[in-house]
Amino acid sequence: MGKMAQNIFSQNSGDSLVVRAITFRANPRIKRVVFICTPHRGSDMASGGPGRFAISLITLPATLAATMKDSLTSADLVQLTGSSKRLPNSVWGLKPSNPGLPVINSAPISVPYHSIIGDRGKGDSPNSTDGVVAYWSSHLDGAKSELIVPGPHGSCALPQTIAELDRILELHLKTVSR
């Protein structure tokens, strides 16, 4: 567990909203995972102009915002977002500086996992990007397989991605007991 994770868990009780929000409980029915263009460590785009613009446009539903404001203290917000005035949202959560990302990424993945990563032509790894998520954010050590496909962030529809998903599913079918 990283230092930030240790700090968050040591500063909060086990039933605090912050701890419950960042504690992952694996579903025992999940036996294999495939990540496609996944920003495990965030995306620089969330920090740049388009991200700032998107963050300014996002408004949470009133009931959700009210519940969050009632449930989270200023200290909770600082731990989650780095600011006592900012409520978490989907784009802000993708900033590489989000203090929650190291906490989330410190949880071990207990099933076999695979990565399919897009590359818009910057030369595979480690300098590749799908235009939204860079290789450094998508790559996970310990993956059973990693395939870099020649495409953008929407690479899930590429024939290479579909073929790799077929291969992984066939592999999985061979390993499950019948």
N, C-alpha and C positions, 0 to 999 in steps of 0.2 A: 504494500500500500504506500502511495506517495506521501510526501510531507504534507501537502495540502489536504489530502484525504484524512490523514491522522489528525490534523488540526480541527477539521470540521467535526469529525467523530468525537474528539476529546472535549470540544467546547459545547456539545449539545447532547441532550439525553436521547436515548434510543427511540423514544416515541415522538421526538420533535418532528415537525413537518419537514425541515431541511434534511434530516437523516432519512426519514421515510421516502422523501422525493428522490434521493440519490442512491438508495440501497436497492440493488438489483436482486430480485428473487427469481431464479431460473425456473422456467416451466419444465417439469421433468418429462413432458411428452415431446419436447424439442430434442431431436437426436443429431441434427446437423444444421449448419447455418451457411448461407452464401451471402456475402456482402457485395453489392454492385454499386460502384461509384460512391462509396460511403465516406463521409467526412469525419472519421473518428477523432481527429485532432482539430476540426474546424476548417474554415475556408477563409483565405485572405479576402475574398470578395465581400464577406460580411463586414469587414473592417473598412473597406474602401467606399467610394462615392455611391455605387449602386446599393451597397448594404446599408449605409446611413440613410439613403432615401427610402429603402424598403422599411427600415425600422421606424422611420417617421410616419409611414402610412399605416402601420399595424396598430389597430386598436383591439384590445381584448373585449370579448362580450362583457357587458356591464356586470352581469351576475358573477362571472368568473373573476373579473378585476376586483369586485367588492369582496368576494370570498378570499382572494389572495391578500388584499390589504388588511382584512380582519385577521387572517391566519398567520401572516408573516410579520415579524418585528423588523425594525430598521437593521438590526444586526444580522437577521436572517437574509435580508435582501443584499447586504454587503457581501455575505458569504456566497450567495448564489450569483449575483450580477456585478459585484464590485462597487455598487452604488446603493445608498439607502433610499433613493428616490425612484429607481428603475425597477419595474416589474419584468420578470423574464418573458421573452417571446421567442419565436422560432428562429428568426434571423439573428438576433443578438446572441442566442445560444450557440450559433455557429462561429462566432468570433474566436480565433485561436487563443485570445487572451481570456476567454471565459474561464473563471476559476473552477467551474464545475467539470470541465472536460477532463482534467487529470484525475479527478475523483472517479468519474464514470469509467475512464480507461484503465483504472487500477484494478477493476474487477476482472478476475480470470474468466476465460471462456472455457467451459468444461466439456464442450462437445467439439467434434471435428468442425473446422470452419475453413472457408475458401473465400478468396477475393477475386473479383473481376473489376479491373481498373481501366478507365478510359484514358486515351492519349490522343490529343489533337495534332500529333506529328512533331512533338518536341524531342523525340529520340528515346522512347520507352522510359526507363527509370534511370536515376532518381529525379530527373528534372522534368518529367512529364506532367501533364495536367489535362483534365478533360474540359478545361475552360472554367470550371467552378471549383473543382476539388483537385488539389495537387497530389502527386504520388506520395509525398511525405505524410499526408493526412490519411490516405486510403490504405497504405501498406500496413500490414500487421505481421510481426514476427510470429512464427508458429503456425501460420496457415498451412493446411494440407496441400493447397495449390494456390497459385496466383497467376492470373492471365491478364496481360495488358492488351486491350482491344483498341483498334484504330478508330476512335470516335469521340464524340462530345459527352457531356454529362448525361445525356439521355441515351447512353449506350446500351440500355437494357433491351432495345429492339433490334440490335445488330445481329446478323446471322452468326457471327463468331461468339457472341454472348449466349445466344440460344443453344448453339452447339455445345458450349462449355457447361451450361446448365443441364443439358441432356446427359453429358458425360458424368457429371457429379451425381445426378439422380440415379443413373445406372450403377455407378459405384456404390451408392448408398443402398440400393435394392439388393446388391450382392452381399452386403455386410449385415443386413438386418435378419434376425432369425425368423423363420417362417413357421 
